Amino acid sequence: MKKIGIIPLRKGSKSIIGKNKRKMVGRPLFTWVLKEAIFSNLDEIVVFTDDTNIITFVETHYQWSPKVKALLRDDQNATDTASTESALLEFSEKINQAFDVLCLLQATSPFTTSKTINQSLEAIQSNTYDATLTVVNTHRFTWNSNGTPINYDVFNRPRRQDFEGLLIENGAVYCTTKQAFIKSKNRVSGNIKLIPMPEESLYEIDSETDWQIAETLLIARLKSQKETTKITHLVLDVDGVFTNGTITYTKEGEHTKTFDMRDGMGLEIIRELGVKVWVITSEASELVAQRMKKLKIENVFLNAKDKYALLYYLADKENIALGNIAYMGDDVNDLANMCSVGWSMAPQNATNMVKQHADMVLSRPSGNGAIREACDFILNYNKRF
């Protein structure tokens, strides 16, 4: 049974300009659901968009996952007035209906998890249901416009713990069998299973206030899942961690970066004691590659624009928990990782946003002993294990 996920994206957004590509907790909004889809039981995930920049982004930065593809969407099905169903029908035709289960994933629902996707797929695969959709059980009282209550008796107001509440479609995940979709031409039809999601997933990101609330909730969720144990891996950004964040240029391009020799010695010491060192940077720099080669750091990942998904992939491949990882970063593109790993560290001169959420703000600035200080902490911390 082939299970395909589709993430439809449009270039245009009237409520928030460039919403799908805008960084939420340091990552493009659409990558939150993309990462969860990758680590779900879906066989293939297609980002279906009229934005060629997003297509290039996906094809460049998710080569580590053979499940991910990008496909160009027709302009007429990417307008403000075009329905999601029209995009689904176009997609189905373009892949010659080569699926058994079609799973619609909405990029504007960053609270979607692989667990929820899997629950939806399992319901379909049970052969009991033709479709699924995600809902939230809200305990709010609802009213008609004529002033009459819909879901409770005003003279017998129930306590929250005794109130069944109301199920509301949150627009996050929809699954349908091929047969049901072809017959109805709709995302859900036939016998439908409701898949519950947390109440926070009801937030729709249509304003700047919505964005700020969603970002705060995402950070809180990541932090609530943190676990700490023995540190087996140290993961480092480069610019603003190994270096002071500045680069000198000549007319030929990038010229020099400055590294602290004491940092190199600290890394050598912790490696001798069994701590593996990984470097993940969004830059594609030959200077960085050469410096890491000099430091004998073998696991160097350049041009990583989605550091969170990549770190999750590497941890899964290495069969380690995020709690075994210490991560050091300095800017917002490190933030999701820093809110997720066992220990997060920020140099003294990191951005305020990162320092606000780091487990430890080091006394030394980047490029001037910050990594050595982090290594000393790891050595002392691991002694208890």
C-alpha positions, 0 to 999 in steps of 0.5 A: 500500500503506497502512502503519499503525503502532499504539502501544497504551498502557494507563493502568495499570502495576503495575511502574512507576506511570504508565510510559508518560507518565513522562519518560525523558530529559525526554520521555514514554516513549511519545514515543520510539517515536512520534517514530521512527515519524513519521520512518519510511515509515509512512503513519499512526501511531495512539496507541491508548489508554484514557488521555484525557490522552494522547489530548489530549496527542497531538492538541495537540502533534503537529499539525505531523505529519498522520501522527499520530492518537489513538484511544480504546481500549475498557476491556475491552481495556486491562486487565492480563489483556487481550492485545495481540492483543485490542487489535490486533483492536479497532483493526482493526475500528475503522478498518474494516481500512483498511490493507495493513500493520499495524505494532505498535510497543511504547512500552516499547522506546525504542531502536526507530529509524525505520531498524528500522521501515523494514527491517520494512516493506521486508521485507513490501513485498518480497512475500516475507514475511507478517510481521516481528518484531525480535530481538536476537542475544545471546551468552549461554549458556542452560541448562535447569532440570535443569542441562543446557546449551541452546546450547553444549557445556560441554566445548567452550566457544566464544569469543565471536567464534566463537559464533553466539549465540541470537536472542531476540524483544525485543518492539519492532516487529512487522509483518504483512500485512492478509491474514495478520492477518485469517486468523491474528488474531495479530501474526505468522504465515506466512512471518516475517522476523527484523529484528535490533536492537542488544543494548541493545534487549533491556532491558525497563523493568519496574523503577526499575533498568531505567528508569535503565539505559535512560535512561543508554543512550539518552543515550549513544546520542544523544551518540554520534551528535553531529556538530559543524560551523558553527553556522547556528541557535541554539535557545533555551528561555525560562524559565531561559534568557532569564529567571532562571526566576521569574515573578510572579503577580497574582490575574489570572494571570501578571504579569511576567518579567524579560529581560536587554537584553544578551541581545537585543543578542547575538541581534541581532549573530549574526542580522546574521551569518547565524545564525538564532534559534529559540525553543522553549518548553513554555510558552504565554505571551503575555508571551513572545510579545510579548518575542520580537516585540520582539526580532524573532525570527520562529520562536517555538514555544510550548506545545511539550511534545515539544521533541525531535520538534519540533526534528527536524521543524524541522531536516528542514524547513529541510534542516539537520543537528542538527550545525548547531544550538547549543541552550541549555536549563536543565531536563530537558525540554531534555535530549534536544535538548542531547544531540543537537545540535552544541553544547549550552549551559547557564546557570550556574544550570541544573539539575545534570542538564542541566549534567552533559550540556551541552557548555558550562556558561556562566559567566553565569546565565540572565536575566543575560547567559547568552545574550549569552555564548553568542552571543559563543562562536558568533561566535568559533567560526564564524570557523574556518569 
